[in-house]
Amino acid sequence: MDINAILVIAMFLSFIALLFTGFPVAWVLGGLGILFAFIGQLADTYFDTITGLDYLTLGLVVNRLYKIMDNWILVALPMFIFMGIMLDKSGVAERLMHSMQELFGRVRGGLAITVTAIGIILAASTGIIGASVVLLAVMSLPAMTKQGYSMPLALGTIASAGTLGILIPPSIMLVIMADQLALSVGDLFMGAVIPGLMLGGLYIVYILIYGLVKPAAAPVPVDAKPVTWPIVLNVLRAVLPTLLLIFVVLGSIFGGIATPTEASGVGALGATLLAMYNRKFSLRVLHDVVRGTTNTTAYIFAIFIGATCFALVLRELGGDELIESFLTGLPFGPYGIIFFILGVIFLLGFFLDWIEITLIILPLLAPVISALGIEIDGYGVVDNPELVWFVMLVAMTLQTSFLTPPVGFALFYLKGVCPPEVRLGDIYRGVMPFIALQLIALLILVFWPQLVLWLPANAYG
């Protein structure tokens, strides 16, 4: 093994080890990039080796950062974040909860189905995981507890429904993935629609079956009212404004009327108008939303800067060639290698945030997928359909990272707003069936790539 391979492995191991120290991830990434550039320089100078690193390497980071900041697609990030936080403040979710609870009140497990349905709507309008999980928990957990729901079922439903925003567009994760791999944001957004709705549908089917098998775990309230036209109209009045906003934002992108950046601005304005319509808007609310948007955006772009430095040094050391040669050399065949990659990403999701995986790991894997020679026929109108399909597999795998112990962020968001008597073990037990459902959805996408590619192909065809 040559010195470059040793340094690449040491960089990865150092990164994983330093994550557990509590240092900010952005500092860890950038610091390791500088440190290993210095180590590579020393190795060249004093140990008669050639690593390909010198002090000028770090100067390339400035050019990379300029290209990132000059990318108009990334302007959509703060706008979509603003849209999500403003909708969180607008009172939309509360209206949906009160109206849809009456619609599904006589269905066994109806309250859990209501939570999942609202999670799907919030995912397509906010995409902010922390806000969705906390909001769903605050609104529904007391009602589910009072109604006698099994605590694991209630907790698992809330956590899983709240994480759908990372997959269902407009997802900020898909925006970053498109930027990193030079793919169309519109292709990824359209490719994620059917998988996202399919996953939400699997959640609902599971809740219905669970309620039939264990009626005591998902009881029907004794005071449930039959569904009447006034209840249906009330649901429509609660749902239509949010659906209209989703249609305007995503429809303008899918129809080619607006770019993702332009549509994100329309979404931010629409969310503000919805808050005004629901009489939730004030200067204080605007201040909180802008502050939250700034904090979240700064966190993401700080990791961008650190990851750029880390990835540059890693590639100068030949890390992408090392990974490609290792993966393509596995005796598994193309689909076996894909399963291996997804398994590694699934395990990394136990410890890493989706941002680090997207910025560091995903760009290293794109050449591997191209080298596998997998061809998906019939979708030639989609630019690089094989990579779009693979990115959606990675996105579905990263969906599980929010629910998997020990550092699933949705679990800790949920624990933070639960009553003290709710233990972390209860949350772990609750999310396990939903993690299994996510893996089932992942398998479906592996064997039926048309679920990803049909919508983008027909939108352009």
VOKOL-591244 format. One record per residue (C-alpha): residue in three letters; y, x, z; residue number from 1. Coordinates in Angstrom, 1 decimal, decimal comma. Last residue first. Layout:
{'ala' {Y X Z} NUM},
...
# end
This chain:
{'gly' {13,7 -41,2 -23,5} 461},
{'tyr' {16,2 -39,9 -21,0} 460},
{'ala' {15,6 -42,5 -18,3} 459},
{'asn' {12,0 -42,8 -19,4} 458},
{'ala' {11,3 -39,1 -18,7} 457},
{'pro' {13,2 -39,1 -15,4} 456},
{'leu' {11,3 -42,2 -14,3} 455},
{'trp' {7,8 -41,1 -15,3} 454},
{'leu' {8,0 -37,6 -14,0} 453},
{'val' {7,2 -38,0 -10,3} 452},
{'leu' {4,6 -40,7 -10,4} 451},
{'gln' {3,4 -39,1 -13,7} 450},
{'pro' {2,2 -36,1 -11,6} 449},
{'trp' {-0,9 -38,1 -10,6} 448},
{'phe' {-3,3 -35,7 -9,0} 447},
{'val' {-0,9 -33,7 -7,0} 446},
{'leu' {1,3 -36,7 -6,3} 445},
{'ile' {-1,6 -38,6 -4,8} 444},
{'leu' {-2,5 -35,6 -2,6} 443},
{'leu' {1,0 -35,5 -1,2} 442},
{'ala' {0,9 -39,2 -0,4} 441},
{'ile' {-2,3 -38,6 1,5} 440},
{'leu' {-0,6 -35,7 3,3} 439},
{'gln' {2,3 -37,9 4,2} 438},
{'leu' {-0,1 -40,6 5,5} 437},
{'ala' {-1,8 -38,0 7,8} 436},
{'ile' {1,7 -37,0 9,1} 435},
{'phe' {2,2 -40,7 9,8} 434},
{'pro' {-1,1 -40,9 11,8} 433},
{'met' {0,0 -37,9 13,9} 432},
{'val' {3,5 -39,2 14,6} 431},
{'gly' {2,6 -41,4 17,6} 430},
{'arg' {0,4 -38,8 19,4} 429},
{'tyr' {3,2 -36,2 19,3} 428},
{'ile' {5,7 -38,8 20,5} 427},
{'asp' {3,5 -39,7 23,5} 426},
{'gly' {3,0 -36,0 24,2} 425},
{'leu' {6,8 -35,5 24,4} 424},
{'arg' {6,8 -37,9 27,3} 423},
{'val' {8,6 -41,2 27,5} 422},
{'glu' {9,4 -41,8 31,2} 421},
{'pro' {12,8 -40,3 30,8} 420},
{'pro' {13,9 -43,0 28,4} 419},
{'cys' {14,2 -41,9 24,8} 418},
{'val' {17,5 -40,6 23,3} 417},
{'gly' {16,8 -36,8 23,4} 416},
{'lys' {13,1 -37,3 22,7} 415},
{'leu' {13,9 -38,8 19,3} 414},
{'tyr' {16,1 -36,0 18,2} 413},
{'phe' {13,4 -33,6 19,5} 412},
{'leu' {10,6 -35,2 17,5} 411},
{'ala' {12,8 -35,5 14,4} 410},
{'phe' {13,4 -31,7 14,6} 409},
{'gly' {9,7 -30,8 14,3} 408},
{'val' {9,6 -27,6 16,3} 407},
{'pro' {6,2 -27,5 18,0} 406},
{'pro' {5,0 -29,8 16,5} 405},
{'thr' {5,0 -31,4 13,0} 404},
{'leu' {7,3 -34,4 12,4} 403},
{'phe' {10,3 -32,8 10,6} 402},
{'ser' {8,0 -30,3 8,8} 401},
{'thr' {6,1 -33,2 7,3} 400},
{'gln' {8,9 -34,0 4,8} 399},
{'leu' {8,7 -30,3 3,8} 398},
{'thr' {5,3 -31,1 2,2} 397},
{'met' {6,9 -34,0 0,2} 396},
{'ala' {9,7 -31,7 -0,9} 395},
{'val' {7,2 -29,0 -1,9} 394},
{'leu' {5,3 -31,5 -4,0} 393},
{'met' {8,6 -32,6 -5,5} 392},
{'val' {9,4 -29,1 -6,4} 391},
{'phe' {6,0 -28,7 -8,1} 390},
{'trp' {6,7 -31,8 -10,3} 389},
{'val' {10,1 -30,6 -11,3} 388},
{'leu' {8,6 -27,1 -12,0} 387},
{'glu' {5,9 -28,6 -14,3} 386},
{'pro' {8,5 -30,9 -16,0} 385},
{'asn' {10,7 -27,9 -17,1} 384},
{'asp' {13,5 -29,9 -18,7} 383},
{'val' {12,4 -33,5 -18,9} 382},
{'val' {12,3 -34,7 -22,5} 381},
{'gly' {8,9 -33,0 -22,9} 380},
{'tyr' {7,3 -35,4 -20,6} 379},
{'gly' {4,1 -36,2 -22,5} 378},
{'asp' {2,0 -33,2 -21,6} 377},
{'ile' {1,9 -31,6 -18,1} 376},
{'glu' {1,0 -27,9 -18,7} 375},
{'ile' {-0,2 -25,6 -16,0} 374},
{'gly' {0,0 -22,0 -17,1} 373},
{'leu' {-0,2 -20,4 -13,7} 372},
{'ala' {2,5 -17,9 -14,5} 371},
{'ser' {5,2 -20,6 -14,5} 370},
{'ile' {4,1 -21,7 -11,0} 369},
{'val' {4,2 -18,1 -9,8} 368},
{'pro' {7,7 -17,6 -11,2} 367},
{'ala' {9,0 -20,6 -9,1} 366},
{'leu' {7,4 -19,3 -5,9} 365},
{'leu' {10,0 -16,8 -4,9} 364},
{'pro' {12,8 -19,3 -5,4} 363},
{'leu' {11,0 -21,7 -3,0} 362},
{'ile' {10,5 -19,2 -0,1} 361},
{'ile' {14,0 -18,0 0,7} 360},
{'leu' {16,5 -20,9 0,2} 359},
{'thr' {14,2 -23,9 0,4} 358},
{'ile' {12,1 -22,5 3,2} 357},
{'glu' {15,2 -21,5 5,2} 356},
{'ile' {16,8 -25,0 4,7} 355},
{'trp' {13,5 -26,8 5,5} 354},
{'asp' {13,6 -25,4 9,0} 353},
{'leu' {11,0 -22,9 10,0} 352},
{'phe' {8,3 -23,0 12,7} 351},
{'phe' {5,8 -25,8 12,0} 350},
{'gly' {7,2 -26,0 8,5} 349},
{'leu' {5,7 -22,6 7,8} 348},
{'leu' {2,3 -24,2 8,2} 347},
{'phe' {3,0 -26,9 5,6} 346},
{'ile' {4,5 -24,2 3,3} 345},
{'val' {1,3 -22,2 3,6} 344},
{'gly' {-0,8 -25,2 2,8} 343},
{'leu' {1,4 -26,1 -0,1} 342},
{'ile' {0,9 -22,6 -1,5} 341},
{'phe' {-2,9 -22,8 -1,0} 340},
{'phe' {-3,0 -26,2 -2,7} 339},
{'ile' {-1,0 -24,8 -5,6} 338},
{'ile' {-3,4 -21,8 -5,8} 337},
{'gly' {-6,4 -24,2 -5,9} 336},
{'tyr' {-4,7 -26,1 -8,7} 335},
{'pro' {-4,3 -23,0 -10,8} 334},
{'gly' {-7,8 -21,5 -10,2} 333},
{'phe' {-8,9 -20,4 -6,7} 332},
{'pro' {-9,8 -16,7 -7,0} 331},
{'leu' {-6,4 -15,5 -5,7} 330},
{'gly' {-4,8 -12,9 -7,9} 329},
{'thr' {-2,0 -15,2 -9,1} 328},
{'leu' {-1,0 -15,6 -5,4} 327},
{'phe' {-0,9 -11,9 -4,6} 326},
{'ser' {0,7 -10,8 -7,9} 325},
{'glu' {3,4 -13,4 -7,5} 324},
{'ile' {4,1 -12,5 -3,9} 323},
{'leu' {4,4 -8,8 -4,6} 322},
{'glu' {6,5 -9,4 -7,7} 321},
{'asp' {8,9 -11,6 -5,7} 320},
{'gly' {9,1 -9,0 -2,9} 319},
{'gly' {9,9 -6,1 -5,2} 318},
{'leu' {12,1 -4,3 -2,7} 317},
{'glu' {15,2 -5,4 -4,6} 316},
{'arg' {13,9 -8,9 -4,3} 315},
{'leu' {13,7 -8,7 -0,5} 314},
{'val' {17,2 -7,1 -0,4} 313},
{'leu' {18,6 -10,0 -2,4} 312},
{'ala' {16,7 -12,6 -0,5} 311},
{'phe' {18,1 -11,5 2,9} 310},
{'cys' {21,7 -11,3 1,7} 309},
{'thr' {21,5 -14,6 0,0} 308},
{'ala' {19,7 -16,1 3,0} 307},
{'gly' {22,5 -15,1 5,3} 306},
{'ile' {25,2 -16,6 3,0} 305},
{'phe' {23,3 -19,8 2,4} 304},
{'ile' {22,5 -20,0 6,1} 303},
{'ala' {26,2 -20,0 6,8} 302},
{'phe' {26,6 -22,6 4,0} 301},
{'ile' {24,2 -25,0 5,8} 300},
{'tyr' {25,8 -24,6 9,2} 299},
{'ala' {29,3 -24,9 7,8} 298},
{'thr' {28,4 -28,1 6,0} 297},
{'thr' {27,0 -29,6 9,2} 296},
{'asn' {30,0 -28,7 11,3} 295},
{'thr' {32,5 -29,8 8,7} 294},
{'thr' {30,8 -33,1 8,1} 293},
{'gly' {30,7 -33,8 11,9} 292},
{'arg' {34,4 -33,0 12,2} 291},
{'val' {35,3 -35,2 9,2} 290},
{'val' {33,2 -38,1 10,6} 289},
{'asp' {34,6 -37,7 14,1} 288},
{'his' {38,2 -37,6 12,8} 287},
{'leu' {37,6 -40,6 10,6} 286},
{'val' {36,2 -42,6 13,5} 285},
{'arg' {39,2 -41,7 15,6} 284},
{'leu' {41,5 -42,7 12,8} 283},
{'ser' {39,8 -46,1 12,7} 282},
{'phe' {37,1 -47,8 10,7} 281},
{'lys' {34,5 -50,1 12,3} 280},
{'arg' {35,9 -53,4 11,0} 279},
{'asn' {32,7 -54,1 9,0} 278},
{'tyr' {34,8 -54,1 5,7} 277},
{'met' {36,6 -50,9 6,9} 276},
{'ala' {33,3 -49,1 7,5} 275},
{'leu' {32,1 -50,4 4,1} 274},
{'leu' {35,3 -49,0 2,5} 273},
{'thr' {34,6 -45,6 4,1} 272},
{'ala' {31,0 -45,6 2,8} 271},
{'gly' {32,3 -46,5 -0,7} 270},
{'leu' {34,8 -43,6 -0,7} 269},
{'ala' {32,0 -41,1 0,3} 268},
{'gly' {29,7 -42,6 -2,3} 267},
{'val' {32,3 -42,3 -5,0} 266},
{'gly' {32,8 -38,7 -4,1} 265},
{'ser' {29,0 -38,1 -4,2} 264},
{'ala' {28,9 -39,7 -7,6} 263},
{'glu' {31,4 -37,2 -9,0} 262},
{'thr' {29,4 -34,3 -7,7} 261},
{'pro' {26,1 -35,8 -8,9} 260},
{'thr' {27,7 -36,1 -12,3} 259},
{'ala' {28,8 -39,5 -13,5} 258},
{'ile' {28,0 -42,0 -16,2} 257},
{'gly' {24,7 -40,4 -17,1} 256},
{'gly' {22,8 -43,6 -16,2} 255},
{'phe' {20,7 -41,9 -13,5} 254},
{'ile' {23,8 -40,4 -11,9} 253},
{'ser' {25,9 -43,7 -12,1} 252},
{'gly' {22,9 -45,6 -10,9} 251},
{'leu' {22,4 -43,4 -7,9} 250},
{'val' {25,9 -43,8 -6,5} 249},
{'val' {26,7 -47,3 -7,7} 248},
{'phe' {23,2 -48,7 -6,9} 247},
{'ile' {23,2 -47,1 -3,4} 246},
{'leu' {26,7 -48,6 -2,7} 245},
{'leu' {25,5 -52,0 -4,0} 244},
{'leu' {22,4 -51,8 -1,9} 243},
{'thr' {24,6 -51,2 1,2} 242},
{'pro' {26,8 -54,2 0,4} 241},
{'leu' {23,7 -56,4 -0,4} 240},
{'val' {21,7 -55,8 2,7} 239},
{'ala' {23,6 -57,7 5,4} 238},
{'arg' {24,6 -60,6 3,2} 237},
{'leu' {21,0 -60,7 1,8} 236},
{'val' {19,5 -60,8 5,3} 235},
{'asn' {21,8 -63,7 6,3} 234},
{'leu' {20,8 -65,6 3,1} 233},
{'val' {17,2 -65,2 4,0} 232},
{'ile' {17,8 -66,4 7,6} 231},
{'pro' {19,8 -69,4 6,3} 230},
{'trp' {16,9 -70,1 3,8} 229},
{'thr' {14,4 -70,4 6,7} 228},
{'val' {11,7 -68,0 8,0} 227},
{'pro' {9,9 -69,5 11,0} 226},
{'lys' {11,2 -68,5 14,4} 225},
{'ala' {9,6 -66,0 16,7} 224},
{'asp' {9,9 -67,0 20,4} 223},
{'val' {6,4 -65,9 21,4} 222},
{'pro' {7,0 -62,4 19,9} 221},
{'val' {4,2 -61,3 17,6} 220},
{'pro' {2,3 -58,3 19,2} 219},
{'ala' {1,9 -54,8 17,7} 218},
{'ala' {-0,4 -52,9 20,1} 217},
{'ala' {-2,1 -56,0 21,4} 216},
{'pro' {-3,3 -56,9 17,9} 215},
{'lys' {-5,2 -53,7 17,4} 214},
{'val' {-7,1 -53,9 14,1} 213},
{'leu' {-4,7 -56,4 12,5} 212},
{'gly' {-1,6 -54,6 13,8} 211},
{'tyr' {-2,9 -51,2 12,7} 210},
{'ile' {-3,5 -52,7 9,2} 209},
{'leu' {0,1 -54,0 9,0} 208},
{'ile' {1,5 -50,8 10,4} 207},
{'tyr' {-0,5 -48,7 7,9} 206},
{'val' {0,6 -50,8 5,0} 205},
{'ile' {4,2 -50,4 6,1} 204},
{'tyr' {3,9 -46,6 6,3} 203},
{'leu' {2,2 -46,4 3,0} 202},
{'gly' {5,1 -48,4 1,4} 201},
{'gly' {7,6 -45,9 2,8} 200},
{'leu' {5,6 -43,1 1,2} 199},
{'met' {5,5 -45,0 -2,1} 198},
{'leu' {9,2 -45,6 -1,9} 197},
{'gly' {9,8 -41,8 -1,5} 196},
{'pro' {7,3 -40,9 -4,2} 195},
{'ile' {8,8 -43,4 -6,7} 194},
{'val' {12,4 -42,3 -6,1} 193},
{'ala' {11,9 -38,5 -5,9} 192},
{'gly' {11,6 -37,8 -9,6} 191},
{'met' {14,9 -39,7 -10,3} 190},
{'phe' {16,7 -37,5 -7,8} 189},
{'leu' {15,0 -34,3 -9,0} 188},
{'asp' {15,8 -35,1 -12,7} 187},
{'gly' {19,4 -36,0 -11,8} 186},
{'val' {19,9 -32,8 -9,8} 185},
{'ser' {18,9 -30,9 -13,0} 184},
{'leu' {17,1 -27,6 -12,3} 183},
{'ala' {18,6 -24,2 -11,9} 182},
{'leu' {15,9 -23,2 -9,3} 181},
{'gln' {18,3 -22,6 -6,3} 180},
{'asp' {20,8 -25,3 -7,3} 179},
{'ala' {18,2 -28,0 -7,9} 178},
{'met' {16,6 -27,2 -4,5} 177},
{'ile' {20,0 -27,4 -2,8} 176},
{'val' {20,7 -30,9 -4,3} 175},
{'leu' {17,1 -31,9 -3,5} 174},
{'met' {17,6 -31,0 0,2} 173},
{'ile' {20,9 -32,9 0,3} 172},
{'ser' {18,9 -36,1 -0,5} 171},
{'pro' {20,6 -38,8 -2,5} 170},
{'pro' {17,8 -39,6 -3,0} 169},
{'ile' {14,7 -40,3 -0,9} 168},
{'leu' {13,1 -37,1 0,3} 167},
{'ile' {15,1 -35,8 3,3} 166},
{'gly' {16,2 -39,4 4,0} 165},
{'leu' {12,6 -40,5 4,8} 164},
{'thr' {12,9 -38,7 8,2} 163},
{'gly' {14,1 -41,7 10,2} 162},
{'ala' {11,1 -43,8 9,1} 161},
{'ser' {8,7 -41,2 10,4} 160},
{'ala' {10,4 -40,8 13,8} 159},
{'ile' {10,9 -44,5 14,4} 158},
{'thr' {7,4 -45,5 13,4} 157},
{'gly' {5,7 -42,7 15,4} 156},
{'leu' {7,7 -43,8 18,5} 155},
{'ala' {6,8 -47,4 18,2} 154},
{'leu' {3,1 -46,7 17,4} 153},
{'pro' {2,8 -44,2 20,3} 152},
{'met' {4,5 -46,7 22,7} 151},
{'ser' {2,2 -49,6 21,8} 150},
{'tyr' {4,5 -52,5 21,4} 149},
{'gly' {5,1 -55,0 24,2} 148},
{'gln' {8,1 -56,9 22,9} 147},
{'lys' {10,3 -55,3 25,6} 146},
{'thr' {9,2 -51,9 24,4} 145},
{'met' {9,9 -52,8 20,8} 144},
{'ala' {13,3 -54,1 21,6} 143},
{'pro' {14,2 -51,1 23,7} 142},
{'leu' {13,0 -48,8 20,9} 141},
{'ser' {14,8 -50,6 18,1} 140},
{'met' {18,5 -49,9 18,2} 139},
{'val' {18,7 -46,6 20,0} 138},
{'ala' {15,6 -45,2 18,3} 137},
{'leu' {16,8 -46,3 14,8} 136},
{'leu' {20,2 -44,7 15,4} 135},
{'val' {18,8 -41,5 16,8} 134},
{'val' {16,3 -41,1 13,9} 133},
{'ser' {18,9 -41,9 11,2} 132},
{'ala' {21,6 -39,7 12,7} 131},
{'gly' {19,3 -36,7 13,0} 130},
{'ile' {17,9 -37,2 9,5} 129},
{'ile' {21,2 -37,5 7,6} 128},
{'gly' {20,1 -38,9 4,2} 127},
{'thr' {22,8 -41,6 4,4} 126},
{'ser' {22,4 -44,3 1,7} 125},
{'ala' {18,9 -44,0 0,2} 124},
{'ala' {17,5 -42,8 3,5} 123},
{'leu' {19,3 -45,6 5,4} 122},
{'ile' {17,7 -48,2 3,2} 121},
{'ile' {14,2 -46,6 3,6} 120},
{'gly' {14,7 -46,4 7,4} 119},
{'ile' {15,8 -50,0 7,5} 118},
{'ala' {12,5 -51,0 5,9} 117},
{'thr' {10,6 -48,8 8,3} 116},
{'val' {12,4 -50,3 11,4} 115},
{'thr' {11,8 -53,8 10,0} 114},
{'ile' {8,1 -53,0 9,5} 113},
{'ala' {7,9 -51,9 13,2} 112},
{'leu' {9,6 -55,2 14,2} 111},
{'gly' {7,1 -57,1 12,1} 110},
{'gly' {4,0 -55,6 13,6} 109},
{'arg' {2,3 -58,9 13,3} 108},
{'val' {4,5 -60,9 11,0} 107},
{'arg' {6,4 -63,9 12,6} 106},
{'gly' {9,6 -61,8 13,2} 105},
{'phe' {9,7 -60,3 9,7} 104},
{'leu' {12,9 -62,1 8,5} 103},
{'glu' {14,4 -62,5 12,0} 102},
{'gln' {14,2 -58,7 12,5} 101},
{'met' {15,8 -58,3 9,1} 100},
{'ser' {19,0 -59,9 10,3} 99},
{'his' {19,6 -58,1 13,6} 98},
{'met' {18,4 -54,7 12,3} 97},
{'leu' {20,4 -54,8 9,1} 96},
{'arg' {23,6 -55,7 10,9} 95},
{'glu' {23,0 -52,8 13,3} 94},
{'ala' {22,3 -50,4 10,5} 93},
{'val' {25,5 -51,2 8,6} 92},
{'gly' {27,7 -50,6 11,7} 91},
{'ser' {30,0 -48,3 9,8} 90},
{'lys' {29,6 -45,2 12,0} 89},
{'asp' {26,3 -44,2 10,5} 88},
{'leu' {27,7 -45,1 7,1} 87},
{'met' {30,5 -42,5 7,8} 86},
{'ile' {27,9 -39,9 8,7} 85},
{'gly' {25,9 -40,4 5,5} 84},
{'met' {28,9 -40,5 3,2} 83},
{'phe' {30,4 -37,4 4,8} 82},
{'ile' {27,1 -35,6 4,3} 81},
{'phe' {27,0 -36,7 0,7} 80},
{'met' {30,5 -35,4 0,2} 79},
{'pro' {29,8 -32,1 2,0} 78},
{'leu' {26,8 -31,5 -0,2} 77},
{'ala' {28,2 -32,8 -3,6} 76},
{'val' {30,5 -29,7 -3,8} 75},
{'leu' {27,3 -27,8 -4,2} 74},
{'ile' {27,0 -29,0 -7,8} 73},
{'trp' {30,4 -27,4 -8,5} 72},
{'asn' {29,0 -23,9 -8,2} 71},
{'asp' {31,9 -21,4 -7,7} 70},
{'met' {31,0 -20,9 -4,0} 69},
{'ile' {27,4 -19,9 -5,0} 68},
{'lys' {28,6 -17,6 -7,8} 67},
{'tyr' {31,0 -15,9 -5,4} 66},
{'leu' {28,3 -15,5 -2,9} 65},
{'arg' {26,1 -13,7 -5,5} 64},
{'asn' {29,0 -11,4 -6,5} 63},
{'val' {29,6 -10,5 -2,8} 62},
{'val' {25,9 -9,9 -2,2} 61},
{'leu' {25,9 -7,3 -5,0} 60},
{'gly' {27,7 -5,0 -2,7} 59},
{'leu' {24,7 -5,0 -0,4} 58},
{'thr' {22,8 -3,2 -3,2} 57},
{'leu' {25,5 -0,5 -3,4} 56},
{'tyr' {24,3 0,9 -0,1} 55},
{'asp' {21,0 1,9 -1,6} 54},
{'leu' {17,7 0,3 -2,2} 53},
{'gly' {15,2 1,0 -5,0} 52},
{'thr' {12,5 2,0 -2,5} 51},
{'ile' {11,8 5,5 -3,9} 50},
{'thr' {10,2 7,8 -1,4} 49},
{'asp' {10,9 11,4 -0,4} 48},
{'phe' {11,0 10,7 3,3} 47},
{'tyr' {14,5 11,6 4,3} 46},
{'thr' {16,9 10,1 1,7} 45},
{'asp' {14,8 7,3 0,1} 44},
{'ala' {13,4 6,2 3,4} 43},
{'leu' {16,9 6,2 4,9} 42},
{'gln' {18,2 4,0 2,1} 41},
{'gly' {15,3 1,6 2,6} 40},
{'ile' {16,0 1,4 6,3} 39},
{'phe' {19,7 0,7 5,6} 38},
{'ala' {18,8 -2,1 3,2} 37},
{'phe' {16,3 -3,3 5,8} 36},
{'leu' {19,0 -3,6 8,4} 35},
{'ile' {21,5 -5,3 6,1} 34},
{'gly' {19,0 -8,0 5,0} 33},
{'leu' {17,8 -8,4 8,6} 32},
{'gly' {21,3 -9,0 9,8} 31},
{'gly' {22,0 -11,6 7,1} 30},
{'leu' {18,8 -13,6 7,9} 29},
{'val' {19,1 -13,3 11,7} 28},
{'trp' {22,8 -14,1 11,7} 27},
{'ala' {22,2 -17,3 9,6} 26},
{'val' {19,3 -18,3 11,8} 25},
{'pro' {21,4 -18,3 14,9} 24},
{'phe' {19,7 -16,2 17,6} 23},
{'gly' {17,3 -18,2 19,9} 22},
{'thr' {14,8 -15,3 20,2} 21},
{'phe' {12,0 -17,3 18,6} 20},
{'leu' {13,4 -17,0 15,2} 19},
{'leu' {13,4 -13,2 15,6} 18},
{'ala' {9,7 -13,1 15,3} 17},
{'ile' {9,6 -15,1 12,0} 16},
{'phe' {12,3 -12,9 10,5} 15},
{'ser' {10,7 -9,6 11,7} 14},
{'leu' {7,3 -10,7 10,2} 13},
{'phe' {9,0 -11,5 6,8} 12},
{'met' {11,0 -8,3 6,7} 11},
{'ala' {7,9 -6,2 7,8} 10},
{'ile' {5,9 -7,6 4,9} 9},
{'val' {8,6 -6,7 2,4} 8},
{'leu' {9,0 -3,2 4,0} 7},
{'ile' {5,3 -2,5 3,8} 6},
{'ala' {5,2 -3,7 0,2} 5},
{'asn' {8,1 -1,4 -0,7} 4},
{'ile' {6,5 1,6 1,1} 3},
{'asp' {3,4 1,5 -1,0} 2},
{'met' {0,0 0,0 0,0} 1},
# end
